[in-house]
């Protein structure tokens, strides 16, 4: 029996109290009004309070103003597990490690955020919020450990599984590309909150994910011309980060990192991935050099069974030329890096094998097994490909507990597949950095891995013996 069963029993009274409160709050729900969103929530950003009490030393109050709503629910990335209390640290190609879905009140030192059931789907708890009838503000308070947490709201959603309902971001804490109710570029349905660490309660210091105390870079959502078939035809989107003190006239052009998301839009890395805060902190502390980071929209390009020719062509023929003509960046491949997670990791791997000389370093994070491009068998990799790959930096990483079976039932995914990528390249004599951390297929893992990629592999010269 997995040891988390015993632990859940020890916390049973706390769990029942939480569930009982949720039951009272959800009683009497009404019919769903999918996509309903309040525009009256400005100034109601999450309130992060240092309590100095257990379990984490901090609590967060989330608020949403909608006097006319009959119910508001919040979904957030706060199921937890201790990886060393699971049945194993990782599964094989046919086995996904089960997770207990511990609630925040049950958090203990060593616990990490991980969905339950453990899946590539966003399996996180949904809780009912409490309405103040006097102000029309709905609220929910929860203790949280340190780090960044994604969350969103469901308004007047009667479905217990949120079927037919639309999740919306926090009007009081909107994504960076939404201002005064108007969005530039793609709509992001999630907001983020950062919680500091209280070492007295054993929480990890993730201060490098917090908004920087010093100078901050800038984000812009721009359109660029492409052969993409998305609407409007002939254009697609980029989110572009320019570093603190960006100088378009300095003598030395900036290096560039291109980051793809897991099959979603250009805002993912800069919102859910928290990458702009991570970059600000790493640059301000001298851990990495100032750089321009480009995050393309991973949607809208066609693909076929031979790989990602449309994605590859779009990056090479459209994205890179646009960036190099609009920003003061180097045109040298050694000063370009590319990376991505999930589907974006597969895009980076496709570029590694098909267009190796276009970038100097590659970050392949949790690549997907069900995409048309998967790692070739070692016997199918040519000597020319091996020689080219040996000239670039490569980091391959993921979460130890990533699920080995996809929601559609495909086996051999998750950590077992990521390990296969490492072993295949190693078999061909390719030097690389293998980087695995405790966690599932989620942003908790990828924030750590992007920090590692930026500080250990991206834009660094090769170490040769």
C-alpha positions as CSV (number, residue, x, y, z in Angstrom):
1,X,0.0,0.0,0.0
2,X,1.5,3.4,-0.9
3,X,2.5,5.3,2.2
4,X,0.4,8.3,1.2
5,X,-2.7,6.4,2.2
6,X,-1.5,6.4,5.8
7,X,-0.7,10.1,5.6
8,X,-4.2,10.9,4.2
9,X,-5.7,9.1,7.1
10,X,-3.7,11.1,9.5
11,X,-5.0,14.3,7.9
12,X,-8.6,13.0,7.6
13,X,-10.2,15.5,10.0
14,X,-8.6,18.5,8.2
15,X,-9.7,17.1,4.8
16,X,-13.3,16.5,6.0
17,X,-13.5,20.0,7.3
18,X,-12.4,21.4,3.9
19,X,-14.7,19.2,2.0
20,X,-17.6,20.0,4.3
21,X,-17.1,23.7,3.8
22,X,-16.9,23.2,0.0
23,X,-20.2,21.2,0.2
24,X,-22.0,23.9,2.0
25,X,-20.8,26.6,-0.4
26,X,-21.7,24.6,-3.6
27,X,-25.2,23.7,-2.5
28,X,-27.9,25.3,-4.6
29,X,-25.8,25.9,-7.7
30,X,-27.6,27.3,-10.8
31,X,-27.4,26.7,-14.5
32,X,-24.1,27.4,-16.2
33,X,-23.5,30.6,-18.2
34,X,-20.4,29.6,-20.1
35,X,-17.8,32.3,-20.5
36,X,-19.4,34.9,-18.2
37,X,-16.8,37.3,-17.0
38,X,-16.9,40.3,-14.6
39,X,-15.2,43.5,-15.6
40,X,-15.7,45.0,-12.2
41,X,-12.9,43.3,-10.4
42,X,-10.1,45.8,-10.8
43,X,-8.2,46.4,-7.5
44,X,-9.1,43.0,-6.2
45,X,-5.7,41.3,-6.8
46,X,-4.9,38.2,-4.6
47,X,-4.1,39.2,-1.0
48,X,-0.9,37.3,0.1
49,X,-0.6,37.4,3.9
50,X,2.2,36.2,6.1
51,X,0.5,34.4,8.9
52,X,3.5,32.9,10.6
53,X,1.3,29.8,11.3
54,X,1.1,26.4,9.8
55,X,1.1,24.7,7.5
56,X,3.1,27.1,5.3
57,X,3.4,30.4,7.0
58,X,1.3,32.2,4.3
59,X,-2.2,32.3,3.1
60,X,-3.7,33.8,0.0
61,X,-7.2,35.3,-0.4
62,X,-8.6,35.3,-3.9
63,X,-11.4,37.7,-4.8
64,X,-13.8,38.1,-7.7
65,X,-16.5,40.8,-7.9
66,X,-19.8,39.9,-9.6
67,X,-22.9,40.8,-7.6
68,X,-25.2,39.1,-10.1
69,X,-23.4,35.7,-10.1
70,X,-25.1,32.9,-8.3
71,X,-21.8,30.9,-8.0
72,X,-18.1,31.5,-8.5
73,X,-15.6,28.7,-8.3
74,X,-11.8,28.8,-8.4
75,X,-9.4,26.2,-9.9
76,X,-5.8,26.4,-8.8
77,X,-2.6,24.4,-9.0
78,X,-2.6,23.3,-5.4
79,X,-2.8,19.5,-5.2
80,X,0.3,18.2,-3.5
81,X,2.3,15.0,-2.9
82,X,5.6,14.0,-1.4
83,X,7.5,12.2,-4.2
84,X,9.3,10.0,-1.7
85,X,6.0,8.8,-0.3
86,X,4.6,7.6,-3.6
87,X,4.8,3.9,-4.7
88,X,7.9,4.7,-6.8
89,X,9.7,7.8,-8.0
90,X,8.9,7.2,-11.6
91,X,6.9,4.8,-13.8
92,X,7.8,2.6,-16.7
93,X,6.4,2.9,-20.2
94,X,3.1,1.3,-19.2
95,X,2.7,2.6,-15.6
96,X,1.8,6.1,-14.4
97,X,2.6,6.9,-10.8
98,X,-0.6,7.6,-8.8
99,X,-0.8,10.8,-6.8
100,X,-2.9,11.4,-3.6
101,X,-4.2,14.9,-4.3
102,X,-3.3,16.3,-0.9
103,X,-5.0,19.6,-0.2
104,X,-3.2,22.8,0.9
105,X,-4.2,22.2,4.5
106,X,-2.4,18.9,4.4
107,X,0.9,20.3,3.0
108,X,4.1,19.3,4.7
109,X,7.8,20.1,3.9
110,X,8.9,18.1,0.9
111,X,5.5,18.2,-0.8
112,X,5.4,19.4,-4.4
113,X,2.5,20.6,-6.6
114,X,1.3,17.7,-8.8
115,X,-2.1,17.0,-10.3
116,X,-4.4,14.2,-9.3
117,X,-5.1,12.0,-11.1
118,X,-1.5,12.3,-12.4
119,X,-2.0,13.2,-16.1
120,X,-0.9,15.6,-18.7
121,X,-4.4,17.2,-18.2
122,X,-4.8,20.0,-15.7
123,X,-6.3,17.9,-12.9
124,X,-6.4,20.5,-10.1
125,X,-8.9,21.1,-7.3
126,X,-12.0,23.3,-7.9
127,X,-13.5,25.0,-4.9
128,X,-16.5,27.2,-4.3
129,X,-16.0,30.8,-3.3
130,X,-18.0,32.7,-0.7
131,X,-20.1,35.7,-1.6
132,X,-20.3,38.9,0.5
133,X,-23.8,40.0,-0.3
134,X,-23.0,43.5,0.8
135,X,-20.2,44.1,-1.7
136,X,-20.9,41.4,-4.3
137,X,-17.3,40.2,-3.9
138,X,-16.7,36.4,-3.9
139,X,-13.6,35.2,-1.9
140,X,-11.6,32.1,-1.1
141,X,-8.7,31.8,1.3
142,X,-6.2,29.0,1.2
143,X,-2.8,28.4,2.8
144,X,-0.1,28.0,0.1
145,X,3.6,27.1,0.2
146,X,6.2,29.2,-1.7
147,X,6.2,29.4,-5.5
148,X,4.1,30.5,-8.4
149,X,0.5,29.1,-8.8
150,X,-1.8,29.4,-11.8
151,X,-5.5,29.8,-11.1
152,X,-8.7,30.9,-12.9
153,X,-12.4,31.3,-12.2
154,X,-15.7,29.6,-13.3
155,X,-18.7,31.9,-13.0
156,X,-22.2,30.4,-12.8
157,X,-21.0,26.9,-13.8
158,X,-23.3,24.2,-12.5
159,X,-21.2,21.3,-13.9
160,X,-19.2,19.4,-11.3
161,X,-16.6,18.7,-14.0
162,X,-16.8,22.2,-15.5
163,X,-18.1,20.7,-18.8
164,X,-19.4,23.4,-21.0
165,X,-18.0,26.2,-18.8
166,X,-15.2,28.6,-19.7
167,X,-12.4,29.4,-17.3
168,X,-11.5,33.1,-17.0
169,X,-8.5,34.9,-15.6
170,X,-8.7,37.2,-12.6
171,X,-9.9,40.7,-13.6
172,X,-8.0,42.1,-10.6
173,X,-4.8,40.3,-11.6
174,X,-5.1,40.0,-15.4
175,X,-2.5,38.6,-17.8
176,X,0.1,41.2,-18.8
177,X,-1.4,41.5,-22.4
178,X,-4.8,42.4,-21.0
179,X,-5.4,46.0,-19.9
180,X,-8.7,47.7,-19.1
181,X,-10.6,44.7,-20.5
182,X,-8.8,44.8,-23.8
183,X,-6.4,42.0,-24.9
184,X,-3.6,42.4,-27.4
185,X,-2.9,39.0,-29.0
186,X,-4.2,35.7,-27.6
187,X,-6.5,35.5,-24.6
188,X,-5.0,33.8,-21.5
189,X,-7.5,32.1,-19.2
190,X,-5.2,31.9,-16.2
191,X,-3.7,34.3,-13.7
192,X,-0.7,33.8,-11.4
193,X,0.2,34.5,-7.8
194,X,3.6,34.3,-6.2
195,X,3.9,33.2,-2.6
196,X,7.1,33.9,-0.7
197,X,8.9,31.4,1.5
198,X,8.8,31.1,5.2
199,X,11.8,29.0,6.2
200,X,10.3,28.3,9.6
201,X,7.8,26.0,7.9
202,X,10.3,24.3,5.5
203,X,9.1,26.0,2.3
204,X,11.6,26.2,-0.6
205,X,12.9,29.6,-1.5
206,X,11.6,30.3,-5.0
207,X,12.4,34.0,-4.9
208,X,13.9,33.8,-8.4
209,X,10.3,33.4,-9.6
210,X,9.0,36.6,-7.9
211,X,8.6,40.0,-9.5
212,X,12.1,41.5,-9.5
213,X,13.0,44.1,-7.0
214,X,15.3,45.8,-9.4
215,X,14.9,46.9,-13.0
216,X,12.5,44.8,-15.1
217,X,12.3,43.8,-18.7
218,X,9.4,44.5,-21.1
219,X,6.9,42.2,-22.8
220,X,5.2,43.0,-26.1
221,X,2.7,40.9,-28.1
222,X,3.3,41.5,-31.8
223,X,2.1,40.1,-35.1
224,X,4.4,39.0,-37.9
225,X,3.9,38.0,-41.5
226,X,3.8,34.3,-42.2
227,X,2.3,31.7,-44.5
228,X,0.3,30.5,-41.5
229,X,-3.4,29.5,-42.3
230,X,-4.7,30.9,-39.0
231,X,-7.1,33.8,-38.9
232,X,-6.3,36.4,-40.0
233,X,-4.5,34.5,-42.7
234,X,-0.9,35.5,-43.3
235,X,-0.1,36.5,-39.8
236,X,0.7,34.9,-36.5
237,X,1.7,36.1,-33.0
238,X,4.9,36.5,-30.9
239,X,5.4,37.5,-27.3
240,X,8.7,39.2,-27.1
241,X,10.7,39.9,-23.9
242,X,13.4,42.6,-24.0
243,X,15.8,42.7,-21.0
244,X,16.1,45.5,-18.4
245,X,17.8,48.5,-20.0
246,X,17.4,47.1,-23.5
247,X,19.5,49.4,-25.8
248,X,18.7,49.1,-29.5
249,X,21.9,51.1,-30.3
250,X,24.5,49.3,-28.2
251,X,27.5,48.0,-30.1
252,X,27.0,44.4,-29.2
253,X,23.7,42.8,-30.4
254,X,21.8,40.7,-28.0
255,X,21.5,36.9,-28.1
256,X,18.1,35.4,-28.7
257,X,16.2,32.5,-27.1
258,X,13.2,31.1,-28.9
259,X,10.7,29.3,-26.6
260,X,7.7,27.2,-27.8
261,X,4.8,26.2,-25.5
262,X,3.0,22.9,-25.3
263,X,0.6,23.4,-28.2
264,X,-0.9,26.6,-27.1
265,X,-0.5,30.3,-27.6
266,X,2.3,32.8,-27.4
267,X,1.5,34.0,-23.9
268,X,2.0,30.7,-22.1
269,X,5.6,31.0,-21.1
270,X,5.2,34.6,-20.0
271,X,2.2,33.9,-17.9
272,X,1.9,30.3,-16.7
273,X,5.7,29.8,-17.1
274,X,6.5,33.1,-15.3
275,X,9.5,33.4,-17.6
276,X,9.7,37.2,-17.6
277,X,10.2,37.3,-13.8
278,X,12.7,34.5,-14.0
279,X,14.6,36.3,-16.6
280,X,14.6,39.6,-14.7
281,X,16.0,37.9,-11.6
282,X,18.6,35.9,-13.4
283,X,19.8,39.0,-15.4
284,X,19.8,41.3,-12.4
285,X,21.8,38.9,-10.3
286,X,24.3,38.3,-13.1
287,X,23.5,34.6,-13.6
288,X,22.8,35.1,-17.3
289,X,23.5,37.8,-19.8
290,X,20.8,40.2,-21.0
291,X,18.9,38.5,-23.9
292,X,15.8,38.9,-26.1
293,X,13.4,36.0,-25.6
294,X,10.9,35.2,-28.4
295,X,7.8,33.1,-27.7
296,X,5.9,32.1,-30.8
297,X,2.3,31.0,-31.0
298,X,2.5,27.2,-31.3
299,X,-1.0,27.1,-32.9
300,X,-1.9,27.6,-36.5
301,X,0.9,25.8,-38.4
302,X,0.1,22.6,-40.2
303,X,2.0,19.4,-39.6
304,X,2.4,16.0,-41.3
305,X,3.5,12.5,-40.4
306,X,7.1,13.2,-41.4
307,X,7.8,15.7,-38.7
308,X,7.2,19.4,-38.3
309,X,8.2,20.9,-41.7
310,X,5.7,23.7,-41.4
311,X,6.8,24.7,-37.9
312,X,10.5,24.4,-38.9
313,X,9.9,26.5,-42.1
314,X,7.9,29.1,-40.2
315,X,10.7,29.6,-37.6
316,X,13.4,29.8,-40.2
317,X,11.7,31.7,-43.0
318,X,9.5,34.0,-41.0
319,X,10.1,34.2,-37.2
320,X,13.9,34.6,-37.2
321,X,13.9,37.2,-40.1
322,X,11.2,39.2,-38.4
323,X,13.0,39.3,-35.0
324,X,16.4,40.1,-36.5
325,X,14.9,43.0,-38.5
326,X,12.9,44.5,-35.6
327,X,15.2,43.9,-32.6
328,X,18.9,44.5,-32.0
329,X,19.9,40.8,-31.9
330,X,22.8,38.8,-33.3
331,X,22.4,36.9,-36.6
332,X,24.9,34.3,-35.5
333,X,23.5,30.8,-34.9
334,X,25.8,30.4,-31.9
335,X,23.9,33.4,-30.4
336,X,20.5,31.7,-30.9
337,X,19.0,29.1,-28.5
338,X,15.7,27.3,-28.9
339,X,13.6,25.4,-26.4
340,X,10.1,24.3,-25.5
341,X,8.0,22.1,-23.3
342,X,5.6,19.3,-24.3
343,X,4.6,19.9,-27.9
344,X,7.1,22.8,-27.9
345,X,9.8,20.4,-26.8
346,X,9.0,18.2,-29.8
347,X,9.3,21.3,-32.0
348,X,12.8,22.0,-30.5
349,X,13.7,18.3,-31.1
350,X,12.6,18.5,-34.7
351,X,14.8,21.5,-35.3
352,X,17.7,19.7,-33.5
353,X,17.6,16.8,-36.0
354,X,16.5,18.7,-39.1
355,X,18.1,22.2,-38.9
356,X,20.8,21.7,-36.4
357,X,23.0,24.5,-37.6
358,X,20.4,27.2,-37.1
359,X,20.8,27.3,-33.3
360,X,23.7,27.0,-30.9
361,X,21.8,25.3,-28.1
362,X,18.6,23.3,-27.6
363,X,16.4,22.8,-24.6
364,X,14.1,19.8,-25.0
365,X,11.7,19.8,-22.0
366,X,9.1,17.0,-21.6
367,X,8.7,16.4,-25.3
368,X,5.4,14.7,-26.3
369,X,5.3,11.2,-27.6
370,X,2.0,11.5,-29.5
371,X,3.2,14.3,-31.8
372,X,4.1,13.4,-35.4
373,X,7.8,14.0,-34.7
374,X,9.4,11.6,-32.1
375,X,13.0,10.8,-31.4
376,X,14.4,8.5,-34.2
377,X,15.8,5.1,-33.4
378,X,19.5,5.3,-32.9
379,X,20.0,3.2,-36.1
380,X,18.1,5.8,-38.1
381,X,20.3,8.8,-37.1
382,X,22.9,9.5,-39.7
383,X,26.5,10.2,-39.2
384,X,26.0,13.7,-40.6
385,X,23.3,14.4,-38.0
386,X,25.5,13.1,-35.2
387,X,28.4,15.3,-36.3
388,X,26.1,18.3,-36.4
389,X,24.5,17.7,-33.1
390,X,27.9,17.3,-31.4
391,X,28.6,20.9,-32.3
392,X,25.6,22.3,-30.3
393,X,24.6,22.3,-26.6
394,X,21.7,20.1,-25.7
395,X,19.6,19.8,-22.5
396,X,16.9,17.2,-22.2
397,X,14.7,17.3,-19.1
398,X,11.3,16.6,-17.5
399,X,9.6,15.5,-14.3
400,X,10.4,12.2,-12.7
401,X,6.7,11.6,-12.1
402,X,5.4,12.6,-15.6
403,X,2.6,10.2,-16.6
404,X,3.7,7.3,-18.9
405,X,0.2,6.9,-20.4
406,X,-1.5,9.7,-22.2
407,X,-5.2,10.6,-21.6
408,X,-6.0,9.0,-24.9
409,X,-4.3,5.7,-23.8
410,X,-1.0,5.9,-25.6
411,X,1.7,4.1,-23.7
412,X,5.4,5.0,-23.5
413,X,5.0,8.7,-22.8
414,X,6.2,10.8,-20.0
415,X,9.5,10.1,-18.2
416,X,10.1,6.8,-20.0
417,X,10.0,8.6,-23.3
418,X,12.2,11.5,-22.1
419,X,14.7,8.9,-20.8
420,X,14.7,7.3,-24.2
421,X,15.6,10.6,-25.8
422,X,18.6,10.9,-23.5
423,X,19.7,7.3,-24.0
424,X,19.3,7.5,-27.8
425,X,21.6,10.6,-28.0
426,X,24.0,9.1,-25.6
427,X,24.2,5.9,-27.6
428,X,25.4,8.0,-30.6
429,X,28.0,9.7,-28.5
430,X,26.3,13.0,-28.1
431,X,27.2,14.9,-25.0
432,X,24.2,16.5,-23.3
433,X,22.8,17.6,-20.0
434,X,20.1,15.4,-18.6
435,X,18.0,17.4,-16.1
436,X,15.1,15.7,-14.3
437,X,13.3,17.0,-11.2
438,X,10.5,15.8,-9.0
439,X,7.1,16.7,-10.6
440,X,4.5,15.9,-13.2
441,X,3.7,17.3,-16.6
442,X,3.2,20.8,-15.4
443,X,4.7,24.3,-15.0
444,X,6.1,23.6,-11.6
445,X,8.7,21.4,-13.4
446,X,9.2,23.6,-16.4
447,X,9.9,26.8,-14.5
448,X,12.8,25.0,-12.8
449,X,14.0,23.5,-16.1
450,X,14.0,26.8,-18.0
451,X,16.1,28.3,-15.3
452,X,18.5,25.4,-15.6
453,X,18.6,25.7,-19.4
454,X,19.3,29.4,-19.3
455,X,22.0,29.1,-16.6
456,X,23.7,25.9,-17.8
457,X,23.3,25.4,-21.5
458,X,21.7,28.2,-23.5
459,X,24.2,30.4,-25.3
460,X,27.2,28.8,-23.5
461,X,30.2,27.4,-25.5
462,X,30.5,23.7,-25.7
463,X,32.7,21.9,-23.2
464,X,35.0,19.6,-25.2
465,X,37.6,17.2,-24.0
